[in-house]
């Protein structure tokens, strides 16, 4: 029996505060880890982020900026 009625008499234990139910129950019944659907959504999100990053890096502006940076570094006079 999870919830007992409060015993009466001289030697009765003090009543527990009500907040313990609200805070202790989620800790005892925690559902750790991800389910299959959450793994699928995470995988799709990672693939979409990778595709976006690939598109940005292979774009003309980024390639041009990197090429200019490398050419500038190679033509520095000491």
N, C-alpha and C positions, 0 to 999 in steps of 0.2 A: 504494500500500500504506500503510494508516494506521499500523499498528504494525510497526516493524522489529525484527528481532532485534538484540541488542546486538553491535556489531562487536568482534572480539577484536584484541588487539595493543597496541602502545605508544601509538598515536595515536587511540585510541578515545575518542569523546566520553563525558563522564560521563552516567550513567543519569539520566533524568528522574524526578522524584519521582512517585509514583503518584497523588497528590491532583490533579494537573493534569487527569487524565481526568474526574474527578468534577465539577470546577468549570468546566472549559473547554467541555466538550461541551454542557451546557445553554445556555451563552451563544451558542455558534455555531449551535445548532439551536433557538433561541428561536422560539416561535410567537406573534408579537405580534398584537394585535387580538382582536376578538370574532367568533365565528361567528354564523350566522343564528339558531341556537337560543338563544345567549346574548343576542342582541338581543331576541328574542321574550320571554324571561324578564324581562329588564330593563324592557321596555315594559309588561308585565303588572304588575310590581311597582310601577312609577311610577303606573300607572292606579289600582291598589289604594290606594296611599298618597294619591293625590289624592281618591279617593272617601271615604276615612276622614277626611281633613282637611275636606272639604266637609261631611260629616255632623257633625263636631264643631263647626265654626264656625256652622252653621245651626241648631244645637240651641238649645233654649229657654234654658238657663243662660247660654250665651255671648252670645246676643242680649240677654238681660235685663241681663247685666253691662255690656255695651257701651252699652246704652241708659241705664242708670243713670250710667255714667261721663260720657257726653255731657251728660245733664241736670244733673249736678253741676257740670260745667265751665261750663255756660251760666248757672247761677244763682249764681255766685260774686259776692259783693258786694265792691267795691273801696273 
